[in-house]
Amino acid sequence: MYNKNNIFFKILQKEIPSKVVYEDEVCLAFHDINPAAKIHVLVITKGYYTNFADFVQHESAENVQKFFKSVAHVAEKLGVEESGYRILSNTGRDAGQEVDHFHVHILGGEKL
């Protein structure tokens, strides 16, 4: 069950500032405050989903597709499309998920 008491919900509500890279109707992309790579951007869904499984099971197929096309667009906008980048999404505590709001990390700008 989605709990609105998380940092990404507060960022979506503009209660907490972020360095926005891109925004559209399905997502918000912004720089990670503790980057794990030279380029580290988070792409979060505007829907209230706890993780990847929740997102793909309960969001419309159209919006799932839009979200992942937006992830690709953000990578292109960041200039890492040619050199390469990593996308990842941790699902659950054992995988290292820290925020219970579905998001994807884009890491690049250097050899990972």
C-alpha positions in Angstrom: 0.0 0.0 0.0 1.3 3.4 -1.0 2.3 5.7 1.9 2.4 9.4 1.0 4.9 10.0 3.8 8.0 9.7 1.5 10.4 12.1 0.0 9.4 11.5 -3.6 5.8 12.3 -2.9 6.9 15.5 -1.2 9.1 16.3 -4.2 6.1 15.7 -6.6 4.0 18.1 -4.4 6.8 20.7 -4.5 7.2 20.6 -0.8 10.9 19.7 -1.2 13.0 21.3 -3.9 14.8 19.3 -6.6 17.1 19.9 -9.5 14.6 19.0 -12.3 16.0 17.6 -15.5 12.7 16.7 -17.2 9.0 16.6 -16.5 6.0 15.3 -18.4 2.5 13.9 -17.6 3.9 10.6 -16.3 7.2 11.4 -14.7 9.6 13.8 -13.0 13.3 13.4 -13.5 15.8 15.1 -11.2 19.4 14.9 -10.0 20.1 12.5 -7.1 21.3 14.4 -4.0 23.9 11.6 -3.2 25.1 10.6 -6.7 26.7 7.2 -7.2 28.1 8.2 -10.6 29.2 11.4 -12.4 25.6 11.5 -13.8 22.9 10.1 -11.5 19.3 11.1 -12.2 16.2 9.7 -10.7 13.1 9.3 -12.8 9.9 8.9 -10.6 6.4 8.1 -11.7 3.7 10.7 -11.0 1.4 7.8 -10.1 1.5 6.5 -6.5 3.2 3.1 -6.9 5.5 1.6 -4.3 7.8 -0.3 -6.7 8.3 -1.7 -10.2 5.9 -4.7 -9.7 3.2 -2.4 -8.4 3.7 0.0 -11.3 3.5 -2.5 -14.1 0.6 -4.5 -12.5 -1.6 -1.5 -11.8 -0.7 1.3 -14.3 -2.1 1.3 -17.8 0.1 -0.3 -20.5 0.1 3.1 -22.3 1.5 4.9 -19.3 4.1 2.2 -18.6 5.3 2.6 -22.1 5.3 6.4 -21.8 7.3 6.2 -18.6 10.0 4.1 -20.1 10.1 6.2 -23.3 10.6 9.2 -21.0 13.5 7.4 -19.2 15.2 7.0 -22.6 14.5 10.6 -23.5 16.1 11.7 -20.2 19.2 9.6 -21.0 19.4 11.3 -24.4 19.0 14.7 -22.8 21.8 14.0 -20.3 24.1 13.2 -23.2 24.9 9.6 -22.1 23.0 7.8 -24.9 26.2 7.3 -27.0 28.7 6.6 -24.3 26.4 4.3 -22.4 24.4 4.4 -19.2 22.8 2.1 -16.6 19.2 2.1 -15.6 18.1 0.3 -12.5 15.2 0.0 -10.2 15.5 -1.7 -6.8 12.3 -3.5 -5.7 12.0 -4.3 -2.0 14.4 -4.0 1.0 16.6 -7.0 0.0 17.3 -5.3 -3.3 18.2 -2.0 -1.6 15.0 0.0 -2.2 15.0 2.9 0.2 12.0 5.0 -0.9 8.6 3.3 -1.4 7.8 5.2 -4.5 8.6 3.6 -7.9 11.6 5.2 -9.5 14.4 4.4 -11.9 18.1 5.4 -11.6 20.0 6.6 -14.6 23.7 6.4 -14.0 26.4 7.4 -16.5 29.0 9.9 -17.5 31.9 7.6 -16.6 32.8 3.9 -16.7 30.6 2.1 -14.2 
